[in-house]
Amino acid sequence: MEEKNPAPAGPKGELALRTLAMPANTNPSGDIFGGWVMSLMDLAAGLAASEHANGRVVTAAVSRLNFLAPVKVGDAVCCYASLTRVGRTSMVFDIETWTLPQRRRGERLKVTEAEFTMVAVDEEGRPRVLGER
């Protein structure tokens, strides 16, 4: 029998950010707050985009954000960035977040995914053509 939704083999893209989920980042249920995870994804997209753009970038849009599994205190949280499209001033990155359990046994787990559109900007915050400073 063919499996309809096979588990991903592993992260797609390059490791852009890695940190540890701490108790201060929990929601009232004791899981890590989704907004904290989303902020990590935004940081990862910004780091990857600023490297590609050779300068300052801003987040223009976030789409297709999916929370797939909870993050637990003590998990290593790893964000991976994959460049999917490049425009004149913008770049689109797929960002995946995976966890590595530190306090309990288990495999790496994909917990979120989203698409981030980043725009290269000049010192005044105006869009600039990629490759220009």
C-alpha distance (Angstrom), angle and dihedral (degrees) to the residues before:
residue distance angle dihedral
M1 . . .
E2 3.82 . .
E3 3.78 117.0 .
K4 3.83 112.0 -124.4
N5 3.81 98.8 -153.2
P6 3.78 109.4 24.6
A7 3.79 115.6 -165.6
P8 3.81 113.0 -102.6
A9 3.79 113.1 -100.2
G10 3.78 92.0 -132.6
P11 3.76 145.3 -48.8
K12 3.78 120.4 -36.4
G13 3.80 115.5 -136.7
E14 3.78 135.7 8.8
L15 3.79 125.3 -41.1
A16 3.81 104.4 -101.8
L17 3.82 102.7 167.5
R18 3.79 138.7 10.1
T19 3.79 128.6 -176.6
L20 3.79 142.6 147.2
A21 3.81 123.7 -99.2
M22 3.80 107.1 -123.8
P23 3.84 132.1 -165.6
A24 3.83 91.7 -108.9
N25 3.82 88.7 67.5
T26 3.82 97.1 58.7
N27 3.80 130.0 115.7
P28 3.84 121.9 -136.2
S29 3.83 89.9 -83.7
G30 3.79 92.3 58.4
D31 3.80 96.2 -109.7
I32 3.79 121.3 118.9
F33 3.82 110.9 -86.1
G34 3.82 112.1 -103.9
G35 3.80 92.1 -136.3
W36 3.81 89.7 60.4
V37 3.80 90.7 52.8
M38 3.81 90.5 47.7
S39 3.82 90.3 51.8
L40 3.81 89.3 54.0
M41 3.79 89.5 51.6
D42 3.81 90.0 51.3
L43 3.81 90.4 50.5
A44 3.81 90.6 49.6
A45 3.81 91.5 49.9
G46 3.81 90.4 47.8
L47 3.80 93.1 50.3
A48 3.80 93.2 48.4
A49 3.82 93.1 44.1
S50 3.82 95.8 46.9
E51 3.80 89.1 52.5
H52 3.81 91.3 49.8
A53 3.82 92.9 43.8
N54 3.82 94.5 43.0
G55 3.78 90.8 -131.1
R56 3.76 149.2 23.1
V57 3.80 120.6 -8.7
V58 3.79 136.5 177.5
T59 3.78 132.8 -154.8
A60 3.81 110.1 -106.5
A61 3.80 100.5 174.6
V62 3.77 144.9 -6.1
S63 3.79 119.1 -154.3
R64 3.78 140.4 168.5
L65 3.82 92.2 25.9
N66 3.79 109.1 176.2
F67 3.78 127.1 -179.5
L68 3.79 105.3 -153.5
A69 3.82 104.5 172.7
P70 3.81 138.3 -0.4
V71 3.79 122.3 -93.9
K72 3.80 115.6 -133.1
V73 3.79 131.1 -148.3
G74 3.78 108.8 -90.5
D75 3.80 96.0 28.1
A76 3.79 117.9 131.2
V77 3.81 103.9 -123.9
C78 3.81 115.1 -149.8
C79 3.81 124.9 -173.2
Y80 3.80 119.7 -160.1
A81 3.80 124.2 -162.7
S82 3.78 126.4 -154.4
L83 3.82 120.3 -177.1
T84 3.81 107.9 -135.4
R85 3.84 105.5 166.9
V86 3.79 137.9 15.2
G87 3.78 124.9 -161.5
R88 3.78 133.3 175.6
T89 3.83 94.8 -77.5
S90 3.80 102.7 -1.4
M91 3.77 141.5 68.6
V92 3.79 130.5 -164.2
F93 3.78 120.2 -145.6
D94 3.77 130.2 -172.2
I95 3.79 106.5 -141.1
E96 3.79 121.1 -162.1
T97 3.79 125.1 -174.1
W98 3.78 119.9 -153.2
T99 3.79 130.0 179.0
L100 3.77 132.0 -145.0
P101 3.79 111.1 -157.1
Q102 3.80 111.3 -128.5
R103 3.81 102.8 177.2
R104 3.78 99.2 40.1
R105 3.76 136.0 35.6
G106 3.75 118.1 -95.4
E107 3.74 149.1 107.5
R108 3.76 129.7 -85.0
L109 3.81 109.4 -79.4
K110 3.81 131.7 -157.6
V111 3.81 106.3 -130.8
T112 3.83 106.1 169.1
E113 3.78 142.6 10.1
A114 3.81 133.3 -174.9
E115 3.78 144.6 155.1
F116 3.82 117.1 -115.2
T117 3.80 123.1 -165.1
M118 3.79 111.0 -155.3
V119 3.81 126.7 -171.1
A120 3.81 126.3 -154.6
V121 3.82 110.8 -128.2
D122 3.79 136.9 -173.0
E123 3.82 126.6 -127.4
E124 3.82 90.6 -79.0
G125 3.80 92.0 52.2
R126 3.81 95.5 -107.6
P127 3.80 119.8 137.4
R128 3.78 113.5 -95.0
V129 3.77 131.7 -166.0
L130 3.78 112.3 -95.8
G131 3.77 110.9 -103.1
E132 3.82 93.4 29.8
R133 3.79 122.2 100.9
